[in-house]
């Protein structure tokens, strides 16, 4: 079991939350699929639910502020200084959607859009380190950026966090894994003309499961959609899914976890 007790190194995906118009229904869905449980936060953060598996926080669910805001998952990248990171990100071409602000004593966050159009967050940990359980069933196992401008994305995130990139591309496949402290932490995938035109750049999350086929059945039973049937990959058995409200995610059973956020 991978349990986080210290802080994530800067640049490592450390948290993800779902923006939805119906947090209760979303929690019911992910509770069925992954065994999550949670409750709204106190006071002025009652719009936010911290979800846990086996007593360890794994992700969040938040009420969207406006009905026309797209439903979907947001990835947060760790930083030691949210204010300084926002200044640097803006200088590299990012747009600031929400400037740095405190969340009780949990930490300090900001929301931005990278130069290729993908929203992402920054998280400066205090009492909440981020996801407390990863690489285990119910927790996140991999995170990657899907973009239509790979060179711009590589330049932006490389400048912001000093990522080391490994080009894993092949014919018809544009992919770069990024590392922090010599450990793989996520990837950047280029979307070509074969991807739907209406699909915007975004950070995509993959959750670890004990049985991909069985979990795909739970997705359907809970009202979601399996976009691509479970298949074997070099990293384990994977399937692409969509929750009942339109948020995409993937599920993966892997004996060799692709990312290690610790260290």
C-alpha positions as a LaTeX table, in Angstrom:
\begin{tabular}{lrrr}
\hline
Residue & $x$ (\AA) & $y$ (\AA) & $z$ (\AA) \\
\hline
Unk1 & 0.00 & 0.00 & 0.00 \\
Unk2 & 1.39 & 3.41 & $-0.99$ \\
Unk3 & 0.50 & 5.86 & 1.77 \\
Unk4 & 1.71 & 9.45 & 1.64 \\
Unk5 & 2.97 & 10.81 & 4.95 \\
Unk6 & 5.24 & 13.61 & 3.75 \\
Unk7 & 4.81 & 16.28 & 1.11 \\
Unk8 & 4.86 & 15.63 & $-2.62$ \\
Unk9 & 7.88 & 16.94 & $-4.53$ \\
Unk10 & 7.10 & 20.09 & $-6.59$ \\
Unk11 & 5.53 & 19.29 & $-9.95$ \\
Unk12 & 4.17 & 15.88 & $-8.96$ \\
Unk13 & 0.41 & 15.33 & $-9.43$ \\
Unk14 & $-0.78$ & 15.25 & $-5.83$ \\
Unk15 & $-4.57$ & 15.58 & $-5.90$ \\
Unk16 & $-7.55$ & 15.53 & $-8.23$ \\
Unk17 & $-11.10$ & 16.69 & $-7.80$ \\
Unk18 & $-14.30$ & 16.38 & $-9.76$ \\
Unk19 & $-16.32$ & 19.47 & $-10.62$ \\
Unk20 & $-19.99$ & 18.48 & $-10.83$ \\
Unk21 & $-23.46$ & 19.96 & $-10.64$ \\
Unk22 & $-24.62$ & 17.17 & $-8.29$ \\
Unk23 & $-21.97$ & 16.18 & $-5.70$ \\
Unk24 & $-24.30$ & 13.75 & $-3.89$ \\
Unk25 & $-25.04$ & 11.82 & $-7.07$ \\
Unk26 & $-21.37$ & 11.85 & $-8.06$ \\
Unk27 & $-20.33$ & 10.52 & $-4.66$ \\
Unk28 & $-22.93$ & 7.77 & $-4.95$ \\
Unk29 & $-21.49$ & 6.76 & $-8.34$ \\
Unk30 & $-17.85$ & 6.73 & $-7.28$ \\
Unk31 & $-18.81$ & 5.12 & $-4.00$ \\
Unk32 & $-20.31$ & 2.23 & $-5.93$ \\
Unk33 & $-17.39$ & 1.97 & $-8.36$ \\
Unk34 & $-14.42$ & 2.57 & $-6.03$ \\
Unk35 & $-15.83$ & 2.25 & $-2.52$ \\
Unk36 & $-15.36$ & 5.95 & $-1.76$ \\
Unk37 & $-17.04$ & 7.57 & 1.21 \\
Unk38 & $-17.09$ & 11.22 & 2.24 \\
Unk39 & $-19.02$ & 14.16 & 3.61 \\
Unk40 & $-19.17$ & 17.88 & 2.76 \\
Unk41 & $-16.57$ & 20.09 & 4.41 \\
Unk42 & $-17.33$ & 22.43 & 7.32 \\
Unk43 & $-18.69$ & 25.96 & 7.14 \\
Unk44 & $-17.75$ & 27.88 & 4.02 \\
Unk45 & $-16.30$ & 24.80 & 2.31 \\
Unk46 & $-19.50$ & 22.78 & 2.48 \\
Unk47 & $-19.48$ & 22.73 & $-1.33$ \\
Unk48 & $-16.45$ & 20.40 & $-1.20$ \\
Unk49 & $-16.37$ & 16.70 & $-0.32$ \\
Unk50 & $-13.12$ & 14.95 & 0.53 \\
Unk51 & $-13.43$ & 11.30 & $-0.50$ \\
Unk52 & $-11.61$ & 8.44 & 1.22 \\
Unk53 & $-10.90$ & 4.75 & 0.81 \\
Unk54 & $-10.04$ & 2.65 & 3.83 \\
Unk55 & $-9.72$ & 5.81 & 5.88 \\
Unk56 & $-7.28$ & 7.52 & 3.48 \\
Unk57 & $-8.20$ & 10.55 & 1.37 \\
Unk58 & $-7.92$ & 9.89 & $-2.36$ \\
Unk59 & $-9.73$ & 12.71 & $-4.23$ \\
Unk60 & $-12.34$ & 15.45 & $-3.94$ \\
Unk61 & $-15.77$ & 16.30 & $-5.32$ \\
Unk62 & $-16.79$ & 19.96 & $-5.59$ \\
Unk63 & $-19.95$ & 21.75 & $-6.58$ \\
Unk64 & $-19.48$ & 23.76 & $-9.75$ \\
Unk65 & $-20.09$ & 27.48 & $-9.16$ \\
Unk66 & $-22.14$ & 27.93 & $-12.34$ \\
Unk67 & $-24.30$ & 25.50 & $-14.35$ \\
Unk68 & $-22.49$ & 26.18 & $-17.64$ \\
Unk69 & $-19.03$ & 25.28 & $-16.27$ \\
Unk70 & $-17.90$ & 21.98 & $-17.85$ \\
Unk71 & $-18.08$ & 18.89 & $-15.65$ \\
Unk72 & $-14.78$ & 17.07 & $-15.31$ \\
Unk73 & $-11.70$ & 16.16 & $-13.32$ \\
Unk74 & $-9.00$ & 18.68 & $-12.37$ \\
Unk75 & $-5.44$ & 17.62 & $-11.56$ \\
Unk76 & $-3.41$ & 19.54 & $-8.96$ \\
Unk77 & 0.38 & 19.73 & $-9.14$ \\
Unk78 & 2.37 & 20.09 & $-5.93$ \\
Unk79 & 4.27 & 23.28 & $-5.18$ \\
Unk80 & 6.20 & 24.65 & $-2.23$ \\
Unk81 & 5.01 & 28.19 & $-3.00$ \\
Unk82 & 1.70 & 28.65 & $-4.79$ \\
Unk83 & 2.12 & 32.41 & $-5.16$ \\
Unk84 & 5.53 & 32.17 & $-6.78$ \\
Unk85 & 4.40 & 29.29 & $-9.01$ \\
Unk86 & 1.44 & 31.30 & $-10.28$ \\
Unk87 & 3.69 & 34.25 & $-11.15$ \\
Unk88 & 6.04 & 31.92 & $-13.03$ \\
Unk89 & 3.20 & 30.09 & $-14.78$ \\
Unk90 & 1.65 & 33.39 & $-15.95$ \\
Unk91 & 5.03 & 34.54 & $-17.25$ \\
Unk92 & 5.22 & 31.29 & $-19.26$ \\
Unk93 & 1.80 & 31.91 & $-20.84$ \\
Unk94 & $-0.76$ & 30.41 & $-18.43$ \\
Unk95 & $-4.03$ & 32.14 & $-17.60$ \\
Unk96 & $-4.97$ & 32.48 & $-13.93$ \\
Unk97 & $-8.56$ & 31.43 & $-13.27$ \\
Unk98 & $-8.37$ & 31.62 & $-9.46$ \\
Unk99 & $-5.38$ & 33.32 & $-7.78$ \\
Unk100 & $-3.77$ & 31.67 & $-4.76$ \\
Unk101 & $-6.04$ & 31.37 & $-1.73$ \\
Unk102 & $-6.04$ & 29.47 & 1.55 \\
Unk103 & $-8.33$ & 26.52 & 2.26 \\
Unk104 & $-8.71$ & 26.61 & 6.04 \\
Unk105 & $-5.50$ & 25.11 & 7.45 \\
Unk106 & $-5.32$ & 22.47 & 4.73 \\
Unk107 & $-3.20$ & 24.34 & 2.19 \\
Unk108 & $-3.10$ & 27.02 & $-0.46$ \\
Unk109 & $-4.34$ & 26.49 & $-4.00$ \\
Unk110 & $-4.72$ & 28.18 & $-7.35$ \\
Unk111 & $-6.44$ & 27.24 & $-10.61$ \\
Unk112 & $-4.94$ & 28.02 & $-14.01$ \\
Unk113 & $-5.21$ & 27.18 & $-17.69$ \\
Unk114 & $-1.99$ & 26.20 & $-19.43$ \\
Unk115 & $-1.00$ & 27.73 & $-22.80$ \\
Unk116 & $-2.52$ & 24.77 & $-24.68$ \\
Unk117 & $-5.92$ & 25.26 & $-23.03$ \\
Unk118 & $-5.83$ & 22.61 & $-20.30$ \\
Unk119 & $-7.06$ & 23.60 & $-16.81$ \\
Unk120 & $-4.94$ & 22.51 & $-13.86$ \\
Unk121 & $-4.45$ & 23.37 & $-10.21$ \\
Unk122 & $-1.56$ & 24.06 & $-7.88$ \\
Unk123 & $-1.52$ & 22.79 & $-4.32$ \\
Unk124 & 0.74 & 24.02 & $-1.52$ \\
Unk125 & 0.23 & 21.51 & 1.27 \\
Unk126 & $-0.24$ & 22.29 & 4.92 \\
Unk127 & $-2.38$ & 19.89 & 6.95 \\
Unk128 & $-3.61$ & 18.14 & 3.77 \\
Unk129 & $-0.66$ & 16.70 & 1.89 \\
Unk130 & $-2.88$ & 15.74 & $-1.04$ \\
Unk131 & $-3.94$ & 12.21 & $-1.86$ \\
Unk132 & $-3.04$ & 10.03 & 1.11 \\
Unk133 & $-3.37$ & 6.73 & $-0.77$ \\
Unk134 & $-2.22$ & 6.15 & $-4.35$ \\
Unk135 & $-1.35$ & 3.19 & $-6.57$ \\
Unk136 & $-3.87$ & 1.07 & $-4.69$ \\
Unk137 & $-7.50$ & 0.17 & $-5.58$ \\
Unk138 & $-9.65$ & 3.27 & $-5.30$ \\
Unk139 & $-6.71$ & 5.67 & $-5.57$ \\
Unk140 & $-5.09$ & 7.43 & $-8.51$ \\
Unk141 & $-2.37$ & 5.46 & $-10.27$ \\
Unk142 & $-1.49$ & 7.68 & $-13.26$ \\
Unk143 & $-2.13$ & 11.20 & $-14.56$ \\
Unk144 & $-1.47$ & 12.61 & $-18.01$ \\
Unk145 & $-2.07$ & 15.74 & $-20.04$ \\
Unk146 & $-3.91$ & 15.38 & $-23.34$ \\
Unk147 & $-3.08$ & 18.30 & $-25.62$ \\
Unk148 & $-3.09$ & 19.35 & $-29.26$ \\
Unk149 & 0.18 & 21.26 & $-28.90$ \\
Unk150 & 2.78 & 18.91 & $-27.44$ \\
Unk151 & 5.82 & 21.16 & $-28.05$ \\
Unk152 & 4.14 & 24.07 & $-26.24$ \\
Unk153 & 3.11 & 21.81 & $-23.35$ \\
Unk154 & 6.62 & 20.38 & $-22.99$ \\
Unk155 & 8.11 & 23.87 & $-22.97$ \\
Unk156 & 5.58 & 25.20 & $-20.45$ \\
Unk157 & 5.69 & 22.40 & $-17.87$ \\
Unk158 & 9.42 & 21.95 & $-18.33$ \\
Unk159 & 9.98 & 25.61 & $-17.52$ \\
Unk160 & 7.50 & 25.60 & $-14.63$ \\
Unk161 & 8.70 & 22.46 & $-12.85$ \\
Unk162 & 11.95 & 21.39 & $-14.49$ \\
Unk163 & 10.49 & 18.09 & $-15.67$ \\
Unk164 & 12.78 & 15.59 & $-17.34$ \\
Unk165 & 10.99 & 14.14 & $-20.36$ \\
Unk166 & 11.30 & 10.74 & $-22.00$ \\
Unk167 & 10.04 & 10.56 & $-25.57$ \\
Unk168 & 8.02 & 7.34 & $-25.84$ \\
Unk169 & 6.43 & 8.23 & $-29.18$ \\
Unk170 & 5.89 & 5.77 & $-32.00$ \\
Unk171 & 4.10 & 5.91 & $-35.34$ \\
Unk172 & 0.66 & 7.40 & $-34.69$ \\
Unk173 & 1.45 & 7.84 & $-31.00$ \\
Unk174 & 2.78 & 11.11 & $-29.55$ \\
Unk175 & 3.73 & 10.58 & $-25.91$ \\
Unk176 & 6.27 & 11.96 & $-23.45$ \\
Unk177 & 6.58 & 10.71 & $-19.87$ \\
Unk178 & 7.80 & 13.25 & $-17.33$ \\
Unk179 & 9.96 & 12.58 & $-14.29$ \\
Unk180 & 10.77 & 14.41 & $-11.07$ \\
Unk181 & 13.76 & 13.28 & $-9.00$ \\
Unk182 & 14.43 & 10.53 & $-11.57$ \\
Unk183 & 11.03 & 8.92 & $-11.05$ \\
Unk184 & 8.18 & 8.80 & $-13.60$ \\
Unk185 & 5.28 & 10.95 & $-12.41$ \\
Unk186 & 2.94 & 11.30 & $-15.40$ \\
Unk187 & 2.74 & 11.89 & $-19.12$ \\
Unk188 & 1.91 & 14.29 & $-21.92$ \\
Unk189 & $-0.03$ & 12.83 & $-24.85$ \\
Unk190 & $-0.55$ & 14.62 & $-28.15$ \\
Unk191 & $-4.04$ & 14.49 & $-29.65$ \\
Unk192 & $-4.01$ & 14.23 & $-33.43$ \\
Unk193 & $-6.80$ & 14.42 & $-36.02$ \\
Unk194 & $-8.14$ & 11.03 & $-34.90$ \\
Unk195 & $-9.33$ & 12.54 & $-31.61$ \\
Unk196 & $-12.79$ & 14.17 & $-31.57$ \\
Unk197 & $-12.60$ & 17.86 & $-32.50$ \\
Unk198 & $-14.81$ & 18.81 & $-29.56$ \\
Unk199 & $-12.46$ & 17.23 & $-26.98$ \\
Unk200 & $-10.48$ & 20.05 & $-25.34$ \\
Unk201 & $-7.01$ & 19.81 & $-23.84$ \\
Unk202 & $-7.24$ & 18.43 & $-20.32$ \\
Unk203 & $-5.51$ & 16.44 & $-17.59$ \\
Unk204 & $-6.78$ & 12.85 & $-17.50$ \\
Unk205 & $-6.80$ & 10.67 & $-14.38$ \\
Unk206 & $-6.52$ & 6.89 & $-14.12$ \\
Unk207 & $-7.68$ & 5.05 & $-11.01$ \\
Unk208 & $-6.22$ & 1.81 & $-9.75$ \\
Unk209 & $-8.61$ & $-1.15$ & $-9.47$ \\
Unk210 & $-8.31$ & $-4.75$ & $-8.35$ \\
Unk211 & $-10.18$ & $-6.09$ & $-11.40$ \\
Unk212 & $-10.67$ & $-3.97$ & $-14.53$ \\
Unk213 & $-13.45$ & $-6.09$ & $-16.01$ \\
Unk214 & $-15.43$ & $-6.26$ & $-12.78$ \\
Unk215 & $-15.04$ & $-2.52$ & $-12.20$ \\
Unk216 & $-16.21$ & $-1.81$ & $-15.75$ \\
Unk217 & $-19.34$ & $-3.76$ & $-14.84$ \\
Unk218 & $-19.81$ & $-1.56$ & $-11.76$ \\
Unk219 & $-19.46$ & 1.56 & $-13.92$ \\
Unk220 & $-22.33$ & 0.37 & $-16.12$ \\
Unk221 & $-24.45$ & $-0.75$ & $-13.18$ \\
Unk222 & $-24.08$ & 2.68 & $-11.54$ \\
Unk223 & $-25.20$ & 4.51 & $-14.69$ \\
Unk224 & $-21.83$ & 5.27 & $-16.26$ \\
Unk225 & $-20.46$ & 4.36 & $-19.68$ \\
Unk226 & $-17.51$ & 2.21 & $-20.66$ \\
Unk227 & $-16.03$ & 4.09 & $-23.60$ \\
Unk228 & $-13.48$ & 1.43 & $-24.48$ \\
Unk229 & $-13.71$ & $-2.17$ & $-23.35$ \\
Unk230 & $-11.04$ & $-3.52$ & $-20.98$ \\
Unk231 & $-7.87$ & $-4.44$ & $-22.84$ \\
Unk232 & $-4.36$ & $-5.51$ & $-21.98$ \\
Unk233 & $-1.62$ & $-2.90$ & $-22.26$ \\
Unk234 & 2.10 & $-2.90$ & $-21.43$ \\
Unk235 & 1.17 & $-1.36$ & $-18.07$ \\
Unk236 & $-1.80$ & $-3.55$ & $-17.13$ \\
Unk237 & $-5.44$ & $-4.07$ & $-18.05$ \\
Unk238 & $-7.12$ & $-0.74$ & $-18.76$ \\
Unk239 & $-10.51$ & 0.68 & $-19.76$ \\
Unk240 & $-11.75$ & 4.20 & $-20.50$ \\
Unk241 & $-14.97$ & 5.25 & $-18.75$ \\
Unk242 & $-17.39$ & 8.15 & $-18.31$ \\
Unk243 & $-19.47$ & 8.86 & $-15.23$ \\
Unk244 & $-23.24$ & 9.54 & $-15.50$ \\
Unk245 & $-22.65$ & 13.30 & $-15.57$ \\
Unk246 & $-20.08$ & 13.35 & $-18.37$ \\
Unk247 & $-16.68$ & 13.23 & $-16.62$ \\
Unk248 & $-14.12$ & 10.91 & $-18.25$ \\
Unk249 & $-11.61$ & 8.77 & $-16.36$ \\
Unk250 & $-9.74$ & 5.50 & $-16.80$ \\
Unk251 & $-9.38$ & 2.36 & $-14.69$ \\
Unk252 & $-6.28$ & 0.20 & $-14.57$ \\
Unk253 & $-5.24$ & $-3.02$ & $-12.87$ \\
Unk254 & $-1.47$ & $-3.02$ & $-12.76$ \\
Unk255 & 1.05 & $-5.13$ & $-10.94$ \\
Unk256 & 3.81 & $-2.73$ & $-11.98$ \\
Unk257 & 2.61 & 0.78 & $-11.10$ \\
Unk258 & 3.75 & 3.33 & $-13.63$ \\
Unk259 & 4.12 & 6.26 & $-11.26$ \\
Unk260 & 5.53 & 6.66 & $-7.77$ \\
Unk261 & 4.66 & 9.97 & $-6.11$ \\
Unk262 & 6.76 & 9.37 & $-3.03$ \\
Unk263 & 10.28 & 10.57 & $-2.42$ \\
\hline
\end{tabular}
